[in-house]
Amino acid sequence: MTLGTTFPRRRFLQGVAASAASVAATGRVRAQSPAASQPAIGPYGADILPAGIRSRVLDNINGIRVHVLEAGFETRTRPAVLLVHGFPELAYSWRKVMPLLAAAGYHVIAPDLRGYGRTGGTEVAFDDDLSPFRTFNRVTDMVALVSVLGYRSLAAVVGHDVGSGIAGWCGVVRPDIFRSVVMMSAPFGGPPALPFGTADATALRPAAAADTIYDDLARLTPPRKHYQRYYSTREANDNMWRAPQGVHAFLRAYYHMKSADWKANAPAPLKARTADEWAKLPRYYVMDLNKGMAESVASEMPSAAEIQANGWLPDDALRVYAAEYGRTGFQGGLQSYRVGQAGRLNSDLATFSGRTIDQPSMFIGGKSDWGVYQTPGALERMQKVACTRMTGVHLVDGAGHWVQQEQPATTGRLLLEFFERHAPPR
């Protein structure tokens, strides 16, 4: 099979039309609870997946049904690798890398995360309970999934974007299961610190200064806001799901702006976590205060010629994302940003204060990806503090944020070289 080959999608596209009609017919009710009245949806048809990848739905995984893609599943004795996607992505985001890993002898497992695609949690509304989307529960989702599939341990867990943090936490919480860890695009900073050795301090510690960075951003000229803060607001889902340009065009512009195709992406380390430094980030990270994400990316929509020339995300592949997000909305994916902004919901992670990822680890990012640097010092902290056996940091030429889709051959090679050293298939 040649990577990037276009696969027949007639039956899938018929489903796209049906989904679009359903969205139009249900109107504002769907904006609050996108899948509440819909029957559970089944796996993909084989006609939309590369050869050798299967789609299935597994029931009762930590209380939800989970849609998973698999490659190399034919032989039960293979070591397994878990691939964890980010936002706004799906298990489908790994479609180009999965056959490469399977051909090298691995059982490759890629789930739609809780709240995404065909996995449970997509029916969530803004006012629903956030606790199922806590980081620790997302790790439990991964542990429960690999257990149901019959594995006591995995060769590796690999996470991209939001999935990078989940992979990192899998490595911290269950090193017995996840024998090596690869983080991609978003550096993992490790568990939060707790005060140590302060019981007999003679002077009271000064209270931590209030975090004013969001107010400082709003005072810039022009006023700005951070995308993670925006993603935690009520209007974010509706803005993207009901984008004036449509979900398909919104995603096209969003993926384009965060890729190496958008030539304005020339990332460099930031000096500090300040409004002035954050203002150096592109508008998809530090947005204009008066714009939603749909408006922020609309001005950078690629031309018809650029879309036609796009080999890493042709329009038929983009339709898979557009159909899924058009059906579910984005709220399930946005819940993790809301949990992150409400830090108390992740307070249980302090239980692991002082723990590190001690199994072999690696980081992969795109050379044109601002995500590597958006949190000043995180890349260095990951290498020096959070991980004790980090084997390398690789920034891939010709890739932005979507490194496993933009440069699958290089990503696959880096992963296989790492696995061969630390988790060989034999």
Buried (B, 14 or more C-beta within 10 A) or exposed (E): EEBBEEBEBEEBBEBBEEBBEBBEEBEEEBBBBBBEEBEEBEBBBBEBBBEBBBBBBBEEBBEBBBBBBBBBBEEEEBBBBBBBBBBBBBBBBBBBBBBBBBBBBBBBBBBBBBBBBBBBBBBBEBEBEBEBBBBBBBBBBBBBBBEBBEBEBBBBBBBBBBBBBBBBBBBBBBBEBBBBBBBBBBBBBBBEEEEEEEEEEEEEEEEEEEEEBBEBBEEBEEEBBBBBBBBBBEEBBBBBBBBEBBBBBBBBBBBBBBBBBBEEBEBEEBEEBBBEBBBBBBBBBBBEBEBBBBBBBBEBBBEEEEBEEBEBBBEBBBBBBBBBBBBBBBBBBBBBBBBBBEEEBBEEBEEBEEBBBEBBBBBBBBBBBBBBBBBBBBBEBBBEEBBEBBBEBBBBEBBBBBBBBBBBEBBBBBBBBBBEEBBEBE
